[in-house]
């Protein structure tokens, strides 16, 4: 049953992640963070998450 809704759940989670990133970006920019620093932080976070997912996916 859950397998039938897995793609729909993944799309919803992705949209929630985009919304959270938008809110965090807006709050950071309004508080005075430079756009290049925000970009660097988001890239570092993305690389960390993707590396962790790849590591655990290959491990199991």
DRENTORRO-980805 format. One record per atom (N, C-alpha, C, O, CB): residue in one letter; atom name; z, y, x negated. Coordinates in steps of 0.02 Angstrom, whole numbers, plus 50000, padded with zeros to 5 digits. Glycine has a CB too. Example, Ala and Ser with C-alpha at 12.3 -4.5 7.8 and 13.67 -1.06 7.14 Angstrom:
2
> A	N	50390	49716	49340
> A	CA	50390	49775	49385
> A	C	50390	49835	49340
> A	O	50423	49834	49288
> A	CB	50452	49776	49435
> S	N	50354	49888	49358
> S	CA	50357	49947	49316
> S	C	50394	50002	49355
> S	O	50402	50057	49330
> S	CB	50286	49970	49296
***
This chain:
60
> X	N	50000	49940	49959
> X	CA	50000	50000	50000
> X	C	50000	50063	49957
> X	O	49962	50110	49969
> X	CB	50060	50000	50047
> X	N	50043	50064	49907
> X	CA	50046	50122	49863
> X	C	49982	50130	49824
> X	O	49961	50186	49808
> X	CB	50106	50116	49816
> X	N	49950	50075	49807
> X	CA	49888	50078	49768
> X	C	49833	50114	49807
> X	O	49789	50146	49776
> X	CB	49866	50008	49749
> X	N	49834	50109	49872
> X	CA	49784	50142	49914
> X	C	49790	50218	49910
> X	O	49741	50254	49915
> X	CB	49790	50120	49986
> X	N	49851	50242	49901
> X	CA	49864	50314	49901
> X	C	49873	50342	49831
> X	O	49892	50401	49824
> X	CB	49924	50329	49942
> X	N	49860	50303	49780
> X	CA	49873	50325	49711
> X	C	49829	50384	49691
> X	O	49854	50430	49659
> X	CB	49862	50267	49664
> X	N	49766	50384	49708
> X	CA	49722	50439	49691
> X	C	49741	50503	49727
> X	O	49740	50558	49698
> X	CB	49649	50422	49706
> X	N	49759	50496	49790
> X	CA	49781	50555	49829
> X	C	49846	50583	49800
> X	O	49854	50644	49795
> X	CB	49791	50536	49903
> X	N	49891	50540	49781
> X	CA	49954	50562	49751
> X	C	49942	50596	49684
> X	O	49975	50645	49668
> X	CB	50001	50502	49742
> X	N	49895	50569	49645
> X	CA	49879	50600	49580
> X	C	49849	50670	49590
> X	O	49866	50715	49552
> X	CB	49829	50555	49542
> X	N	49806	50678	49640
> X	CA	49778	50744	49653
> X	C	49831	50794	49675
> X	O	49829	50852	49655
> X	CB	49723	50739	49706
> X	N	49877	50771	49717
> X	CA	49931	50815	49739
> X	C	49975	50836	49681
> X	O	49993	50894	49674
> X	CB	49973	50781	49794
> X	N	49992	50788	49638
> X	CA	50033	50804	49580
> X	C	49998	50852	49532
> X	O	50030	50896	49503
> X	CB	50052	50740	49542
> X	N	49933	50844	49525
> X	CA	49895	50889	49482
> X	C	49895	50960	49510
> X	O	49901	51008	49472
> X	CB	49823	50863	49474
> X	N	49887	50967	49575
> X	CA	49888	51033	49606
> X	C	49957	51065	49600
> X	O	49962	51126	49590
> X	CB	49868	51027	49680
> X	N	50009	51025	49606
> X	CA	50077	51051	49597
> X	C	50087	51074	49525
> X	O	50117	51127	49513
> X	CB	50130	50997	49615
> X	N	50061	51036	49477
> X	CA	50067	51056	49406
> X	C	50029	51121	49393
> X	O	50054	51164	49356
> X	CB	50039	51000	49361
> X	N	49970	51129	49423
> X	CA	49933	51192	49416
> X	C	49972	51251	49446
> X	O	49974	51305	49417
> X	CB	49864	51187	49449
> X	N	50003	51239	49503
> X	CA	50041	51293	49536
> X	C	50101	51313	49494
> X	O	50116	51372	49486
> X	CB	50063	51271	49606
> X	N	50136	51263	49467
> X	CA	50194	51278	49424
> X	C	50173	51315	49362
> X	O	50206	51363	49341
> X	CB	50231	51212	49405
> X	N	50118	51295	49331
> X	CA	50093	51329	49271
> X	C	50074	51401	49288
> X	O	50086	51446	49248
> X	CB	50033	51292	49241
> X	N	50044	51412	49346
> X	CA	50026	51479	49367
> X	C	50087	51523	49376
> X	O	50088	51581	49354
> X	CB	49986	51477	49432
> X	N	50138	51496	49407
> X	CA	50200	51535	49418
> X	C	50234	51550	49352
> X	O	50256	51607	49341
> X	CB	50248	51496	49464
> X	N	50239	51501	49309
> X	CA	50271	51512	49243
> X	C	50232	51563	49203
> X	O	50261	51607	49171
> X	CB	50277	51446	49204
> X	N	50166	51558	49204
> X	CA	50124	51606	49167
> X	C	50134	51677	49193
> X	O	50140	51724	49154
> X	CB	50051	51586	49171
> X	N	50135	51684	49259
> X	CA	50143	51750	49289
> X	C	50211	51780	49270
> X	O	50216	51838	49252
> X	CB	50136	51747	49365
> X	N	50264	51739	49274
> X	CA	50331	51763	49257
> X	C	50335	51782	49183
> X	O	50367	51831	49165
> X	CB	50383	51711	49274
> X	N	50304	51742	49140
> X	CA	50306	51756	49069
> X	C	50268	51820	49052
> X	O	50290	51860	49011
> X	CB	50277	51698	49029
> X	N	50210	51830	49083
> X	CA	50171	51890	49070
> X	C	50206	51952	49096
> X	O	50203	52005	49064
> X	CB	50101	51884	49102
> X	N	50239	51947	49154
> X	CA	50275	52004	49181
> X	C	50336	52023	49139
> X	O	50357	52080	49139
> X	CB	50296	51990	49252
> X	N	50364	51973	49104
> X	CA	50423	51988	49063
> X	C	50404	52014	48993
> X	O	50447	52031	48953
> X	CB	50465	51926	49056
> X	N	50338	52017	48979
> X	CA	50316	52049	48917
> X	C	50290	52001	48864
> X	O	50279	52022	48808
> X	CB	50372	52086	48889
> X	N	50279	51938	48880
> X	CA	50252	51892	48831
> X	C	50178	51906	48819
> X	O	50141	51921	48865
> X	CB	50262	51818	48854
> X	N	50158	51902	48756
> X	CA	50088	51914	48739
> X	C	50046	51854	48762
> X	O	50068	51797	48758
> X	CB	50080	51926	48663
> X	N	49985	51868	48785
> X	CA	49942	51813	48810
> X	C	49927	51759	48758
> X	O	49923	51700	48774
> X	CB	49878	51842	48836
> X	N	49917	51779	48695
> X	CA	49902	51729	48644
> X	C	49961	51683	48630
> X	O	49952	51624	48616
> X	CB	49881	51764	48580
> X	N	50022	51710	48634
> X	CA	50081	51669	48625
> X	C	50088	51619	48683
> X	O	50104	51561	48672
> X	CB	50144	51712	48619
> X	N	50075	51643	48743
> X	CA	50078	51599	48802
> X	C	50025	51544	48796
> X	O	50039	51486	48812
> X	CB	50066	51639	48867
> X	N	49967	51561	48773
> X	CA	49914	51512	48763
> X	C	49934	51461	48711
> X	O	49923	51401	48721
> X	CB	49849	51547	48743
> X	N	49964	51483	48656
> X	CA	49986	51437	48604
> X	C	50039	51389	48630
> X	O	50037	51329	48617
> X	CB	50012	51476	48543
> X	N	50088	51416	48667
> X	CA	50140	51373	48695
> X	C	50112	51322	48744
> X	O	50133	51264	48744
> X	CB	50193	51416	48730
> X	N	50065	51342	48785
> X	CA	50037	51295	48834
> X	C	49997	51240	48799
> X	O	49997	51183	48820
> X	CB	49993	51332	48885
> X	N	49961	51258	48745
> X	CA	49924	51208	48707
> X	C	49970	51159	48672
> X	O	49957	51099	48670
> X	CB	49878	51242	48657
> X	N	50024	51185	48644
> X	CA	50073	51141	48610
> X	C	50104	51093	48660
> X	O	50112	51034	48646
> X	CB	50128	51183	48575
> X	N	50122	51119	48719
> X	CA	50151	51076	48771
> X	C	50100	51023	48793
> X	O	50118	50965	48802
> X	CB	50173	51118	48832
> X	N	50037	51042	48802
> X	CA	49986	50995	48823
> X	C	49975	50940	48772
> X	O	49970	50882	48790
> X	CB	49920	51032	48836
> X	N	49972	50959	48709
> X	CA	49962	50909	48656
> X	C	50021	50861	48654
> X	O	50012	50800	48645
> X	CB	49954	50943	48587
> X	N	50081	50886	48663
> X	CA	50140	50844	48662
> X	C	50139	50794	48720
> X	O	50154	50735	48710
> X	CB	50204	50886	48666
> X	N	50122	50817	48779
> X	CA	50119	50772	48837
> X	C	50065	50720	48830
> X	O	50076	50661	48842
> X	CB	50108	50813	48902
> X	N	50006	50741	48809
> X	CA	49950	50694	48802
> X	C	49964	50643	48747
> X	O	49947	50584	48755
> X	CB	49885	50732	48786
> X	N	49995	50664	48693
> X	CA	50013	50618	48639
> X	C	50063	50567	48663
> X	O	50057	50507	48647
> X	CB	50040	50656	48579
> X	N	50113	50589	48701
> X	CA	50163	50542	48727
> X	C	50132	50492	48775
> X	O	50147	50432	48773
> X	CB	50220	50581	48761
> X	N	50089	50516	48819
> X	CA	50055	50470	48866
> X	C	50012	50420	48829
> X	O	50013	50360	48845
> X	CB	50012	50511	48917
> X	N	49974	50443	48780
> X	CA	49931	50397	48742
> X	C	49972	50347	48703
> X	O	49954	50288	48700
> X	CB	49886	50437	48695
> X	N	50027	50369	48674
> X	CA	50070	50324	48636
> X	C	50097	50268	48679
> X	O	50093	50210	48661
> X	CB	50127	50363	48604
> X	N	50125	50287	48737
> X	CA	50155	50236	48780
> X	C	50102	50192	48815
> X	O	50115	50134	48829
> X	CB	50200	50269	48832
> X	N	50044	50220	48828
> X	CA	49991	50180	48858
> X	C	49965	50127	48810
> X	O	49952	50071	48830
> X	CB	49933	50226	48881
> X	N	49958	50145	48747
> X	CA	49934	50097	48697
> X	C	49988	50047	48679
> X	O	49973	49990	48659
> X	CB	49912	50134	48634
> X	N	50050	50067	48686
> X	CA	50105	50022	48668
> X	C	50112	49965	48717
> X	O	50126	49908	48698
> X	CB	50170	50061	48663
> X	N	50102	49980	48783
> X	CA	50108	49929	48833
> X	C	50042	49910	48856
> X	O	50035	49866	48899
> X	CB	50150	49952	48892
***
